[in-house]
Amino acid sequence: MGQAFAFVATCPTCKSAQLQNAFTRGALARLLDGGYPVEGYCTVCDEFWTISLKERVEIIQTIAMTSARVLM
């Protein structure tokens, strides 16, 4: 199935940081292609929201740094 990558996103409504479901390598590839809609879910507000482009870039950077540390 492949390695999974979790990420944290901030709910735009209540501003709480929420750990989000992990990406598989296939889902990460779709995220990198830019055509993959990424939704977050807030357990406090009980609602979904679309992750902004800025947050998507931060997710990719975090995953890339984690992968680089693993390889070292």
Secondary structure, DSSP 8 states (H G I E B T S, - for coil): ---EEEEEEE-TTT--EEEEEEEEHHHHHHHHHT-S--EEEETTTTEEEE--HHHHHHHHHHHHHHHHHHH-
